[in-house]
Amino acid sequence: MSSVFFSKFSNDMFRVNYMDMKKAIIGALLVLLPFIAFSQAASPKVSDLWESAGELYSKGNFSEALAQYQEIEKSGHTSEPLLYNIANCYFKEKQWGKSILYYERALKLNPGSNDTQNNLKLAKEFAIDKIEELPEFILRTWIRDVNYMLSSNEWTYISLLFFALTALLLLNFRYGPSSAVRKISFFASMFSLLVGIILTLFAWSQRSSYNRRDTAIVMMPVSTVRSSPDGSGNTLFILHEGTKVEMIEQLGSWKRIELADGRQGWIPAGDLEVI
């Protein structure tokens, strides 16, 4: 009798749990349905804008193409190709400062893009200021070049493979058939772990660089850099549209900046646009 009661009780509980789960799934789908419908409706619009902007660009209607690319950007669908195309439109419109700004933004998403690097270099030829960068330690340059050969996501995936390989080698070290195999497995696992850590640091470095908001482009035709954060400070030097600066600190409506050649000073924050 007790076993029959227990069986019936278990079946009843299963039906209750099943029904509750079913209701929860249906409720979640009803909640998500409007968002799914919205995304499905929004995607064709973005796709149509992208194709239309490309056609306008190919026909030489750069201002109209730019307007449609900017509409895509405002919708939140930011990507490296989009920023690159916006920069190209600004370049064609001879708005050098804006083109440099968007090439720099595109490079933050894809630092290894040769096309973006070359176009940025070309756009900088039209900027007035020619800043000589301080020499960089050769090893640092080499490490950065290797780092930007792949994206942060690609480095992350590869590092996970090395960590998985490390786990397999450690298992072989623990259960290997002979001492020689276990010894080789141990050293191989340490090497694999080291490579995985280095690749993880590559990915972290790229993401950290992307999330930093400490660089900007001068957007005013002429901007005065002063010795103090106020209009009465001594004029140190003049910057022009398209010059890249590093922002060190902010005081009120002024930012202290540093150029690639090491010069520093204070500039109105409104004269800059963050990359």
N, C-alpha and C positions, 0 to 999 in steps of 0.2 A: 504493500500500500504506500509506504513512504517513498519507494523508488518510483512508483507511478506519479505520485505527487511532485517529486523532484523533477521528473521528466517534463510534466506539464508546466511546472513553474519555469523551467529553463526555456521551453518553447515560447511561453508567453513573454518572458523577458527578451528573447531574441526578436519577437515580433515588435515589441515596444521600441527596442534599440534600432531595429531596421527602419521602422516608421519614422522615428525621430531623425535618423540619419538622412532618410529620403527627404523629409521636410526641410532639413538644414541645407541639403544640396540644391533643392528647388529654390529655396529662399536666396541662396547665394547667387544662383544663376539669374534670378529676377533682379537682384541688385546690380549685377555686372552687365546685364543685357543692354541698358542704355549706354554704358561706356563702350561696349563692344560695337554697338551700332554707330556711336559717334566716331570712333576710330576708323570704322569702315567707310563712313561718309567723308571723313577728313582726308584719308589717304589719297583717294582719287583727285581731290582738289590740289593737293601738294604735287602729285604726279603731273597733273595738267599744267600747273604753274611752271614746273621744272621744264617740261617739254616746250611750252610756249616761250619761256625765257631763252631757252637754247636756240629756238628758231629766230627770235628777235635779234639775238646776238650775232648769229650767222648772217643776218641780213644787214647788220651794221646799225641797228636801232639799240644802241648801248644804254641810253637813258631809260627806255622802256623795259629793256631786259633787267636792268638794275632794280627798277621798281618792283618787278615780279620776284626777283631773287630776295629782295628785302622783305617782301610779304611772307615768303617761306621762312625767312629767319625770324620774323616776328611771331610766327606760329609755333616756334620752339623746335623746329626740325633743323637744328644746326649740325653741320658736318664739314669735314675738310674740303670736299669738292664744292660745297656751297660757298664757303668763305673764299676759296680760291677764285670761283667765278665772279663773286662780288668784287674782289680785288681787281680782276681783269677788266670789269666794267668801269671801275673808277680809273684804271690806268688809261683805258681808251678815251675816257672823258677828260684826261689830263688833270685829274685830281690826285696829285702825287701823294699828299699826306694820307688821304683815305686809302689809297691803294697799298701803301706801305703798311698801314695799320692792319688791313685785312690779310695781306700776305703773312704778316707776323702772327696773326691769330690762326691762320691755316697751318702754319708751321708748328704751333703749339699742339695741334691735333695730330699732325703727321710730320715730325721733325726730319724724317729721311726723304721727303719729297724733293727730288732734283728739280722738277719743273717749278715748284714754288720758290725754291732757293734761287734759281736762275732769274725768275721774274722779279723777285725782291731785289736782287742785285741790280737789275736793269732799272727798276723804279728809283732806287737810291741814286742812280746817276743823275736824275733830274732834281734831286734835293740840293739845296744851296749849301748846307753845312756838310763838310767832309771831315768827319771825325776819325783821327788815327787811333786805332785801338792799341792798348798796351799789349806787349807780347805775352803770350800765354805759355805755361809750362807744357812742353811737347807731350809728356805722358798724359796730362789731363786732356789735351786735344785728341790724342789717340783713343783714350777710353771713351770719350764722348762720341767720337765717330763710330766706334764699335757699338756703343749703346743704341745709337739711332739707326742702326742697320735694320732693326725690327721694332715693331710697336710694343707698348707696354703689355698689351694683352698677349701678344705672341711670346714675349719673354716669360710671362706668367705660365702659359700652357707648357712651354718647354721645361721650365723649372719644376712643374708638377710631375712631368715625366721622369726627371732625374730623381726627385724625391721618391717616386714609386720604385724606380730602379734601386735606390738605396735600401728601401725596405726589403726587396727581394734578395739583394746581396747579403743583408744582415740575416735573413732567414737561412740562406745558404751557409753563412758563417756559423750559425747555430747548429744546423743539422747536416752539414756537409759530410761526405763519406770519408774524407781523409783530412789530416792536419794541413797538408799543403793546399788543398782546395779551400779550407776554412781561412787560412792565412791570406790567400789571394783575394777571397771574397771580402775579408775585412778591409784591406787596403783599398780595394776597388770601391767599396761602399763609402769610405771616407772621402775618396776623390769625387765620387758622384754627389755626395752631400755638399762638398765645397762648391762644386759647379752649380748645384741647385741654389745655394745661398747667394752666389755671385749674380746669377740670372734674376733672382728675386730682387736683389739690390738694383739691378738695371731697371726692372719694371717699376720699383718704388721711386727711383730717381726721376723717371719720366713723368709719373703721376704727380710727384711733388712739384716738378717744374711746371706742369700744366696748371696746378691749383694755385701757384703763386701769382699774386697780382701786384708785383713790385716793378713792373716795367710799363712804359707808356710812350706814346708818340706825341710830339708837339704838333698841335693842330692849328695854331695861329700863324698867319703869314710872318709876323715878327713878334718875338717874345723876349722880354728883358729878364735876365737872371741877375738877382741882386745878392748882396752880402748878408741881408737880414730879411726876415719874413714880414716886410712892410714896404710900402712904396717909397719910403725915404732912404732905404738902404742904398749903398753904393752899387753902381752898375758894374758887374764883373765881366759879363760878355752877353752877346746877343745870339739867340737861337731862332731858327726858321722852321717852317712847316716840314714835317717828315722826319725830323731828327728823333732818334730813339734815346730815351733816358732811363735810368734806374731811380726809382723813388725810394728814398731812405727814411724819411719821416714826414709827418704833416703837423702843421701848427696853424689852426684856424683855416683860412682859405689859401694857405701857402704850402707848398711842398718843397722839401729839400731834395735836390736831385744830384746825381752823379753821372757824368758822361763816360764813354768808353775810354777816353784818354786820362781819366782821373779827376778832371775838374768838377768842382761842386759849387752849389749855390741854391738860392731860393727863387721859385717861380710860381706865379698864380696857378692854383689847382685847375681853374677853368681853362687854362691854355693847353691842358693835357687830356689825352684820352687813353684809358688803360687798355693794354693789349689783352 
